[in-house]
Amino acid sequence: MERAVVDVVWSAMKDHELYTPDDLANTLEQPVESVTRVLKFLEKYDFAEQVTKHEMIFRKVASDPSPSDVLGVLETALGDPFPDNRMPDNQMP
């Protein structure tokens, strides 16, 4: 996961507003799959919460440090905590 995409999604989310992955993807001109991965990362580490179990609707949770800083620490400690599994490692795009 790219830290730049995490920063873009995090910065686009305003406090107390609700977002779907499609909303953010369209606004940010990013692939919905990338935005969904970022939202799941933000949810996993309590930077965002999914407000309903029936739909993917998220809201930002105020946080310090930033999610990008946490991702950097995770990448350093674990490698990429959210590898892109769309293509097997032994195949080039």
N, C-alpha and C positions, 0 to 999 in steps of 0.2 A: 504494500500500500504506500502510495506516495504521500509524504508529509505535506506537500503543497496542496493536494486535494483535501486533506484533513483540514488544513488552515482555511481553504476557500469555503468549504461546507460550514465549518464552525463559525467563521466570520459572517456568513450569509444568514445564519439563524439569529433572530432577535429574541430577546427574553419574552416569555409569555406567549409567543406565537406558536402555532401548530404547523407542521410540515409533513408532507409525504415525500418519498424518494422521487416520485415523478415531478412534483412541484419544484424541488431543489434542482433536479437534473435539468429541467427546462429553463429555469432562471439562470443557472450557472453554465449552461451549455456543456454539461458533462454527461457521460454515459450513465444511465440509471443504475447499471450494475456497480459502477464505482461509487456512486452516491450511497447506494444501499449498503455496500461494504463499510463505508465510513460511518453511516448511521448505526450499524450493528457494533462497530468498534466503540463509538461514543456511548452506546447503551451499555455495552459490556463493562466499561470502566466508569460508569456513572456520570458521564458528561451530558447525556441525553436520556430521556425516558420515553418508552413507547406508551402512549396514553390509553390505548385500547388493545385488547388481545385479538380483536376481530379484524383490524385493519392496521397497516403500517403507517401510523401517525405518531410523529415524534415532537417533543419539545426540548429545548435546550435547558440544561441545569447549570446554574452559575458554578464556576470552578476555577481554582487556582492550584496547581499549575495548569497551563493550557494543554489540550489534548495532543498537540503537536510535540510538546516537550515529553509527555508520557510515551508517545509512540517512539520518539528518539531513544529513550531509555530502554524500552522493550526491544527495539531493533538491535541496540548494542548488546543487551544481555542475552537475547534469544535468537537473534537473526530476525527475519521478517516474521512477525507474529501472525500475519494474515497472508500467507503466500497465495499467489495467483495460480489456482489449480486448473485453469482452463486448458492448459497445454502440458502434456507430459514433459518431464525434465529432459528427456533424451531427444526431443524434437525441437527444431528451430522454427520460429514463425515465418 
